Amino acid sequence: MIGKLARGLAGVARGKNVEVVGGRAVFEDGRSLRVQGDEPQTIRFKHAIVATGSRPAPLPGLELTSERILDSTAALELPRFPRACS
């Protein structure tokens, strides 16, 4: 599911002439960044959008001790999704 969403977002970006580059990056200055990965490169830009990913953060006072309470990672790992309520 995550892969399908990522491919969909990359397709939308390409459709709007946005270059999508994957890898670990470090800003060198206000107009360029160095991308490490399979093909290391330096990219110069006018505008940049940095998508960093995410990790679950616990809610204060709420422990994830029940099968009915899931963080975002656990929800995406479900073997099947529950039916929607109508």
Backbone atoms as SQL, in Angstrom:
CREATE TABLE atoms (id INTEGER PRIMARY KEY, chain TEXT, resi INTEGER, resn TEXT, atom TEXT, x REAL, y REAL, z REAL);
INSERT INTO atoms VALUES
  (1, 'A', 1, 'MET', 'N', 0.831, -1.192, 0.000),
  (2, 'A', 1, 'MET', 'CA', 0.000, 0.000, 0.000),
  (3, 'A', 1, 'MET', 'C', 0.878, 1.259, 0.000),
  (4, 'A', 2, 'ILE', 'N', 1.919, 1.253, 0.831),
  (5, 'A', 2, 'ILE', 'CA', 2.791, 2.423, 0.915),
  (6, 'A', 2, 'ILE', 'C', 3.480, 2.656, -0.424),
  (7, 'A', 3, 'GLY', 'N', 3.951, 1.568, -1.044),
  (8, 'A', 3, 'GLY', 'CA', 4.606, 1.688, -2.349),
  (9, 'A', 3, 'GLY', 'C', 3.675, 2.261, -3.397),
  (10, 'A', 4, 'LYS', 'N', 2.415, 1.818, -3.371),
  (11, 'A', 4, 'LYS', 'CA', 1.432, 2.311, -4.339),
  (12, 'A', 4, 'LYS', 'C', 1.191, 3.809, -4.146),
  (13, 'A', 5, 'LEU', 'N', 1.083, 4.240, -2.896),
  (14, 'A', 5, 'LEU', 'CA', 0.892, 5.667, -2.615),
  (15, 'A', 5, 'LEU', 'C', 2.108, 6.480, -3.062),
  (16, 'A', 6, 'ALA', 'N', 3.303, 5.973, -2.783),
  (17, 'A', 6, 'ALA', 'CA', 4.522, 6.695, -3.159),
  (18, 'A', 6, 'ALA', 'C', 4.629, 6.808, -4.677),
  (19, 'A', 7, 'ARG', 'N', 4.329, 5.718, -5.384),
  (20, 'A', 7, 'ARG', 'CA', 4.373, 5.764, -6.860),
  (21, 'A', 7, 'ARG', 'C', 3.333, 6.738, -7.390),
  (22, 'A', 8, 'GLY', 'N', 2.168, 6.772, -6.772),
  (23, 'A', 8, 'GLY', 'CA', 1.120, 7.704, -7.194),
  (24, 'A', 8, 'GLY', 'C', 1.542, 9.147, -6.998),
  (25, 'A', 9, 'LEU', 'N', 2.139, 9.447, -5.842),
  (26, 'A', 9, 'LEU', 'CA', 2.603, 10.814, -5.582),
  (27, 'A', 9, 'LEU', 'C', 3.729, 11.202, -6.527),
  (28, 'A', 10, 'ALA', 'N', 4.632, 10.275, -6.806),
  (29, 'A', 10, 'ALA', 'CA', 5.727, 10.566, -7.739),
  (30, 'A', 10, 'ALA', 'C', 5.163, 10.831, -9.135),
  (31, 'A', 11, 'GLY', 'N', 4.135, 10.090, -9.530),
  (32, 'A', 11, 'GLY', 'CA', 3.501, 10.307, -10.833),
  (33, 'A', 11, 'GLY', 'C', 2.845, 11.675, -10.929),
  (34, 'A', 12, 'VAL', 'N', 2.167, 12.085, -9.863),
  (35, 'A', 12, 'VAL', 'CA', 1.537, 13.411, -9.838),
  (36, 'A', 12, 'VAL', 'C', 2.623, 14.485, -9.926),
  (37, 'A', 13, 'ALA', 'N', 3.709, 14.300, -9.180),
  (38, 'A', 13, 'ALA', 'CA', 4.803, 15.282, -9.211),
  (39, 'A', 13, 'ALA', 'C', 5.384, 15.399, -10.612),
  (40, 'A', 14, 'ARG', 'N', 5.668, 14.263, -11.253),
  (41, 'A', 14, 'ARG', 'CA', 6.214, 14.296, -12.621),
  (42, 'A', 14, 'ARG', 'C', 5.245, 14.987, -13.567),
  (43, 'A', 15, 'GLY', 'N', 3.948, 14.773, -13.388),
  (44, 'A', 15, 'GLY', 'CA', 2.942, 15.412, -14.224),
  (45, 'A', 15, 'GLY', 'C', 2.934, 16.927, -14.078),
  (46, 'A', 16, 'LYS', 'N', 3.471, 17.416, -12.978),
  (47, 'A', 16, 'LYS', 'CA', 3.539, 18.866, -12.743),
  (48, 'A', 16, 'LYS', 'C', 4.964, 19.381, -12.920),
  (49, 'A', 17, 'ASN', 'N', 5.773, 18.611, -13.649),
  (50, 'A', 17, 'ASN', 'CA', 7.169, 18.975, -13.940),
  (51, 'A', 17, 'ASN', 'C', 8.015, 19.152, -12.686),
  (52, 'A', 18, 'VAL', 'N', 7.769, 18.320, -11.674),
  (53, 'A', 18, 'VAL', 'CA', 8.565, 18.329, -10.453),
  (54, 'A', 18, 'VAL', 'C', 9.535, 17.158, -10.532),
  (55, 'A', 19, 'GLU', 'N', 10.813, 17.418, -10.337),
  (56, 'A', 19, 'GLU', 'CA', 11.811, 16.354, -10.351),
  (57, 'A', 19, 'GLU', 'C', 11.840, 15.691, -8.983),
  (58, 'A', 20, 'VAL', 'N', 11.660, 14.372, -8.944),
  (59, 'A', 20, 'VAL', 'CA', 11.679, 13.619, -7.695),
  (60, 'A', 20, 'VAL', 'C', 13.029, 12.912, -7.609),
  (61, 'A', 21, 'VAL', 'N', 13.759, 13.167, -6.524),
  (62, 'A', 21, 'VAL', 'CA', 15.071, 12.568, -6.309),
  (63, 'A', 21, 'VAL', 'C', 15.047, 11.867, -4.961),
  (64, 'A', 22, 'GLY', 'N', 15.424, 10.606, -4.925),
  (65, 'A', 22, 'GLY', 'CA', 15.449, 9.860, -3.666),
  (66, 'A', 22, 'GLY', 'C', 16.865, 9.755, -3.140),
  (67, 'A', 23, 'GLY', 'N', 17.026, 9.729, -1.846),
  (68, 'A', 23, 'GLY', 'CA', 18.332, 9.574, -1.229),
  (69, 'A', 23, 'GLY', 'C', 18.438, 10.412, 0.027),
  (70, 'A', 24, 'ARG', 'N', 19.586, 10.346, 0.630),
  (71, 'A', 24, 'ARG', 'CA', 19.862, 11.147, 1.825),
  (72, 'A', 24, 'ARG', 'C', 20.536, 12.421, 1.349),
  (73, 'A', 25, 'ALA', 'N', 20.074, 13.576, 1.797),
  (74, 'A', 25, 'ALA', 'CA', 20.577, 14.842, 1.277),
  (75, 'A', 25, 'ALA', 'C', 21.029, 15.763, 2.404),
  (76, 'A', 26, 'VAL', 'N', 21.972, 16.636, 2.048),
  (77, 'A', 26, 'VAL', 'CA', 22.475, 17.656, 2.954),
  (78, 'A', 26, 'VAL', 'C', 22.479, 18.975, 2.192),
  (79, 'A', 27, 'PHE', 'N', 21.875, 20.015, 2.778),
  (80, 'A', 27, 'PHE', 'CA', 21.912, 21.326, 2.138),
  (81, 'A', 27, 'PHE', 'C', 23.339, 21.849, 2.192),
  (82, 'A', 28, 'GLU', 'N', 23.850, 22.268, 1.048),
  (83, 'A', 28, 'GLU', 'CA', 25.181, 22.872, 0.994),
  (84, 'A', 28, 'GLU', 'C', 25.098, 24.382, 1.201),
  (85, 'A', 29, 'ASP', 'N', 24.030, 24.996, 0.698),
  (86, 'A', 29, 'ASP', 'CA', 23.762, 26.420, 0.884),
  (87, 'A', 29, 'ASP', 'C', 22.283, 26.640, 0.596),
  (88, 'A', 30, 'GLY', 'N', 21.868, 27.888, 0.426),
  (89, 'A', 30, 'GLY', 'CA', 20.461, 28.207, 0.222),
  (90, 'A', 30, 'GLY', 'C', 19.896, 27.828, -1.135),
  (91, 'A', 31, 'ARG', 'N', 20.737, 27.366, -2.049),
  (92, 'A', 31, 'ARG', 'CA', 20.279, 27.036, -3.406),
  (93, 'A', 31, 'ARG', 'C', 20.796, 25.696, -3.924),
  (94, 'A', 32, 'SER', 'N', 21.443, 24.904, -3.066),
  (95, 'A', 32, 'SER', 'CA', 21.924, 23.603, -3.549),
  (96, 'A', 32, 'SER', 'C', 21.958, 22.592, -2.415),
  (97, 'A', 33, 'LEU', 'N', 21.862, 21.329, -2.793),
  (98, 'A', 33, 'LEU', 'CA', 21.990, 20.256, -1.827),
  (99, 'A', 33, 'LEU', 'C', 22.754, 19.110, -2.461),
  (100, 'A', 34, 'ARG', 'N', 23.417, 18.360, -1.615),
  (101, 'A', 34, 'ARG', 'CA', 24.186, 17.204, -2.043),
  (102, 'A', 34, 'ARG', 'C', 23.381, 15.963, -1.667),
  (103, 'A', 35, 'VAL', 'N', 23.107, 15.118, -2.664),
  (104, 'A', 35, 'VAL', 'CA', 22.328, 13.901, -2.450),
  (105, 'A', 35, 'VAL', 'C', 23.267, 12.711, -2.489),
  (106, 'A', 36, 'GLN', 'N', 23.242, 11.915, -1.426),
  (107, 'A', 36, 'GLN', 'CA', 24.038, 10.694, -1.376),
  (108, 'A', 36, 'GLN', 'C', 23.127, 9.538, -1.729),
  (109, 'A', 37, 'GLY', 'N', 23.668, 8.499, -2.329),
  (110, 'A', 37, 'GLY', 'CA', 22.879, 7.338, -2.695),
  (111, 'A', 37, 'GLY', 'C', 23.552, 6.595, -3.822),
  (112, 'A', 38, 'ASP', 'N', 22.755, 5.858, -4.622),
  (113, 'A', 38, 'ASP', 'CA', 23.308, 5.082, -5.731),
  (114, 'A', 38, 'ASP', 'C', 24.059, 5.966, -6.715),
  (115, 'A', 39, 'GLU', 'N', 23.514, 7.130, -6.980),
  (116, 'A', 39, 'GLU', 'CA', 24.145, 8.085, -7.892),
  (117, 'A', 39, 'GLU', 'C', 24.310, 9.417, -7.179),
  (118, 'A', 40, 'PRO', 'N', 25.398, 9.610, -6.402),
  (119, 'A', 40, 'PRO', 'CA', 25.588, 10.877, -5.687),
  (120, 'A', 40, 'PRO', 'C', 25.577, 12.058, -6.655),
  (121, 'A', 41, 'GLN', 'N', 24.955, 13.144, -6.246),
  (122, 'A', 41, 'GLN', 'CA', 24.852, 14.316, -7.103),
  (123, 'A', 41, 'GLN', 'C', 24.623, 15.574, -6.283),
  (124, 'A', 42, 'THR', 'N', 24.949, 16.702, -6.863),
  (125, 'A', 42, 'THR', 'CA', 24.634, 17.996, -6.275),
  (126, 'A', 42, 'THR', 'C', 23.545, 18.615, -7.126),
  (127, 'A', 43, 'ILE', 'N', 22.505, 19.092, -6.474),
  (128, 'A', 43, 'ILE', 'CA', 21.359, 19.663, -7.179),
  (129, 'A', 43, 'ILE', 'C', 21.232, 21.132, -6.810),
  (130, 'A', 44, 'ARG', 'N', 21.135, 21.976, -7.812),
  (131, 'A', 44, 'ARG', 'CA', 20.870, 23.406, -7.612),
  (132, 'A', 44, 'ARG', 'C', 19.379, 23.622, -7.852),
  (133, 'A', 45, 'PHE', 'N', 18.757, 24.489, -7.083),
  (134, 'A', 45, 'PHE', 'CA', 17.318, 24.673, -7.177),
  (135, 'A', 45, 'PHE', 'C', 16.925, 26.112, -6.909),
  (136, 'A', 46, 'LYS', 'N', 15.746, 26.447, -7.387),
  (137, 'A', 46, 'LYS', 'CA', 15.133, 27.725, -7.045),
  (138, 'A', 46, 'LYS', 'C', 14.213, 27.522, -5.846),
  (139, 'A', 47, 'HIS', 'N', 13.435, 26.418, -5.877),
  (140, 'A', 47, 'HIS', 'CA', 12.539, 26.045, -4.782),
  (141, 'A', 47, 'HIS', 'C', 12.736, 24.559, -4.522),
  (142, 'A', 48, 'ALA', 'N', 12.692, 24.153, -3.268),
  (143, 'A', 48, 'ALA', 'CA', 12.840, 22.737, -2.915),
  (144, 'A', 48, 'ALA', 'C', 11.759, 22.338, -1.922),
  (145, 'A', 49, 'ILE', 'N', 11.263, 21.132, -2.075),
  (146, 'A', 49, 'ILE', 'CA', 10.352, 20.528, -1.103),
  (147, 'A', 49, 'ILE', 'C', 11.072, 19.299, -0.584),
  (148, 'A', 50, 'VAL', 'N', 11.228, 19.214, 0.712),
  (149, 'A', 50, 'VAL', 'CA', 11.923, 18.088, 1.317),
  (150, 'A', 50, 'VAL', 'C', 10.899, 17.238, 2.051),
  (151, 'A', 51, 'ALA', 'N', 10.734, 15.987, 1.633),
  (152, 'A', 51, 'ALA', 'CA', 9.829, 15.046, 2.292),
  (153, 'A', 51, 'ALA', 'C', 10.687, 14.070, 3.080),
  (154, 'A', 52, 'THR', 'N', 10.585, 14.128, 4.393),
  (155, 'A', 52, 'THR', 'CA', 11.501, 13.384, 5.241),
  (156, 'A', 52, 'THR', 'C', 10.985, 12.042, 5.718),
  (157, 'A', 53, 'GLY', 'N', 9.731, 11.711, 5.451),
  (158, 'A', 53, 'GLY', 'CA', 9.179, 10.479, 6.002),
  (159, 'A', 53, 'GLY', 'C', 8.630, 10.741, 7.393),
  (160, 'A', 54, 'SER', 'N', 8.352, 9.686, 8.114),
  (161, 'A', 54, 'SER', 'CA', 7.779, 9.862, 9.446),
  (162, 'A', 54, 'SER', 'C', 8.058, 8.649, 10.311),
  (163, 'A', 55, 'ARG', 'N', 7.784, 8.801, 11.574),
  (164, 'A', 55, 'ARG', 'CA', 7.797, 7.681, 12.505),
  (165, 'A', 55, 'ARG', 'C', 6.714, 7.954, 13.538),
  (166, 'A', 56, 'PRO', 'N', 6.123, 6.913, 14.084),
  (167, 'A', 56, 'PRO', 'CA', 5.025, 7.121, 15.030),
  (168, 'A', 56, 'PRO', 'C', 5.498, 7.830, 16.303),
  (169, 'A', 57, 'ALA', 'N', 4.645, 8.669, 16.837),
  (170, 'A', 57, 'ALA', 'CA', 4.917, 9.355, 18.103),
  (171, 'A', 57, 'ALA', 'C', 3.795, 9.012, 19.071),
  (172, 'A', 58, 'PRO', 'N', 4.124, 8.551, 20.259),
  (173, 'A', 58, 'PRO', 'CA', 3.076, 8.189, 21.219),
  (174, 'A', 58, 'PRO', 'C', 2.331, 9.422, 21.721),
  (175, 'A', 59, 'LEU', 'N', 1.073, 9.214, 22.051),
  (176, 'A', 59, 'LEU', 'CA', 0.277, 10.281, 22.661),
  (177, 'A', 59, 'LEU', 'C', 0.522, 10.246, 24.165),
  (178, 'A', 60, 'PRO', 'N', 0.768, 11.378, 24.785),
  (179, 'A', 60, 'PRO', 'CA', 1.010, 11.402, 26.234),
  (180, 'A', 60, 'PRO', 'C', -0.174, 10.799, 26.988),
  (181, 'A', 61, 'GLY', 'N', 0.119, 9.887, 27.895),
  (182, 'A', 61, 'GLY', 'CA', -0.916, 9.287, 28.719),
  (183, 'A', 61, 'GLY', 'C', -1.666, 8.131, 28.069),
  (184, 'A', 62, 'LEU', 'N', -1.326, 7.770, 26.830),
  (185, 'A', 62, 'LEU', 'CA', -2.013, 6.673, 26.146),
  (186, 'A', 62, 'LEU', 'C', -0.986, 5.643, 25.719),
  (187, 'A', 63, 'GLU', 'N', -1.067, 4.466, 26.342),
  (188, 'A', 63, 'GLU', 'CA', -0.135, 3.399, 25.985),
  (189, 'A', 63, 'GLU', 'C', -0.776, 2.496, 24.943),
  (190, 'A', 64, 'LEU', 'N', 0.028, 2.039, 23.986),
  (191, 'A', 64, 'LEU', 'CA', -0.477, 1.161, 22.927),
  (192, 'A', 64, 'LEU', 'C', -0.448, -0.286, 23.414),
  (193, 'A', 65, 'THR', 'N', -1.372, -0.611, 24.341),
  (194, 'A', 65, 'THR', 'CA', -1.385, -1.955, 24.926),
  (195, 'A', 65, 'THR', 'C', -2.556, -2.791, 24.425),
  (196, 'A', 66, 'SER', 'N', -3.353, -2.262, 23.547),
  (197, 'A', 66, 'SER', 'CA', -4.527, -2.957, 23.038),
  (198, 'A', 66, 'SER', 'C', -4.376, -3.215, 21.543),
  (199, 'A', 67, 'GLU', 'N', -4.913, -4.345, 21.074),
  (200, 'A', 67, 'GLU', 'CA', -4.910, -4.621, 19.628),
  (201, 'A', 67, 'GLU', 'C', -5.773, -3.618, 18.871),
  (202, 'A', 68, 'ARG', 'N', -6.654, -2.936, 19.574),
  (203, 'A', 68, 'ARG', 'CA', -7.578, -2.001, 18.935),
  (204, 'A', 68, 'ARG', 'C', -6.985, -0.597, 18.773),
  (205, 'A', 69, 'ILE', 'N', -5.821, -0.356, 19.377),
  (206, 'A', 69, 'ILE', 'CA', -5.156, 0.939, 19.245),
  (207, 'A', 69, 'ILE', 'C', -3.868, 0.707, 18.463),
  (208, 'A', 70, 'LEU', 'N', -3.737, 1.357, 17.301),
  (209, 'A', 70, 'LEU', 'CA', -2.588, 1.140, 16.431),
  (210, 'A', 70, 'LEU', 'C', -1.877, 2.460, 16.151),
  (211, 'A', 71, 'ASP', 'N', -0.556, 2.391, 16.055),
  (212, 'A', 71, 'ASP', 'CA', 0.158, 3.562, 15.549),
  (213, 'A', 71, 'ASP', 'C', 0.159, 3.458, 14.020),
  (214, 'A', 72, 'SER', 'N', 0.705, 4.472, 13.342),
  (215, 'A', 72, 'SER', 'CA', 0.628, 4.501, 11.877),
  (216, 'A', 72, 'SER', 'C', 1.361, 3.325, 11.235),
  (217, 'A', 73, 'THR', 'N', 2.483, 2.914, 11.805),
  (218, 'A', 73, 'THR', 'CA', 3.235, 1.793, 11.238),
  (219, 'A', 73, 'THR', 'C', 2.441, 0.500, 11.367),
  (220, 'A', 74, 'ALA', 'N', 1.885, 0.239, 12.540),
  (221, 'A', 74, 'ALA', 'CA', 1.103, -0.974, 12.754),
  (222, 'A', 74, 'ALA', 'C', -0.137, -1.001, 11.856),
  (223, 'A', 75, 'ALA', 'N', -0.771, 0.142, 11.659),
  (224, 'A', 75, 'ALA', 'CA', -1.960, 0.198, 10.810),
  (225, 'A', 75, 'ALA', 'C', -1.626, -0.179, 9.370),
  (226, 'A', 76, 'LEU', 'N', -0.463, 0.244, 8.887),
  (227, 'A', 76, 'LEU', 'CA', -0.075, -0.073, 7.509),
  (228, 'A', 76, 'LEU', 'C', 0.402, -1.506, 7.346),
  (229, 'A', 77, 'GLU', 'N', 0.683, -2.197, 8.457),
  (230, 'A', 77, 'GLU', 'CA', 1.134, -3.584, 8.393),
  (231, 'A', 77, 'GLU', 'C', -0.009, -4.584, 8.564),
  (232, 'A', 78, 'LEU', 'N', -1.243, -4.102, 8.712),
  (233, 'A', 78, 'LEU', 'CA', -2.381, -5.016, 8.870),
  (234, 'A', 78, 'LEU', 'C', -2.491, -5.925, 7.650),
  (235, 'A', 79, 'PRO', 'N', -2.720, -7.231, 7.858),
  (236, 'A', 79, 'PRO', 'CA', -2.867, -8.137, 6.709),
  (237, 'A', 79, 'PRO', 'C', -4.109, -7.844, 5.887),
  (238, 'A', 80, 'ARG', 'N', -5.138, -7.322, 6.523),
  (239, 'A', 80, 'ARG', 'CA', -6.347, -6.887, 5.816),
  (240, 'A', 80, 'ARG', 'C', -6.952, -5.753, 6.613),
  (241, 'A', 81, 'PHE', 'N', -7.688, -4.901, 5.926),
  (242, 'A', 81, 'PHE', 'CA', -8.255, -3.739, 6.581),
  (243, 'A', 81, 'PHE', 'C', -9.689, -4.036, 6.977),
  (244, 'A', 82, 'PRO', 'N', -10.140, -3.520, 8.122),
  (245, 'A', 82, 'PRO', 'CA', -11.530, -3.730, 8.538),
  (246, 'A', 82, 'PRO', 'C', -12.489, -3.058, 7.558),
  (247, 'A', 83, 'ARG', 'N', -13.691, -3.619, 7.462),
  (248, 'A', 83, 'ARG', 'CA', -14.725, -2.998, 6.613),
  (249, 'A', 83, 'ARG', 'C', -15.082, -1.643, 7.164),
  (250, 'A', 84, 'ALA', 'N', -15.400, -0.736, 6.283),
  (251, 'A', 84, 'ALA', 'CA', -15.825, 0.609, 6.700),
  (252, 'A', 84, 'ALA', 'C', -17.217, 0.527, 7.302),
  (253, 'A', 85, 'CYS', 'N', -17.464, 1.314, 8.318),
  (254, 'A', 85, 'CYS', 'CA', -18.799, 1.389, 8.929),
  (255, 'A', 85, 'CYS', 'C', -19.654, 2.330, 8.087),
  (256, 'A', 86, 'SER', 'N', -20.931, 2.001, 7.950),
  (257, 'A', 86, 'SER', 'CA', -21.801, 2.916, 7.191),
  (258, 'A', 86, 'SER', 'C', -22.889, 3.457, 8.044);
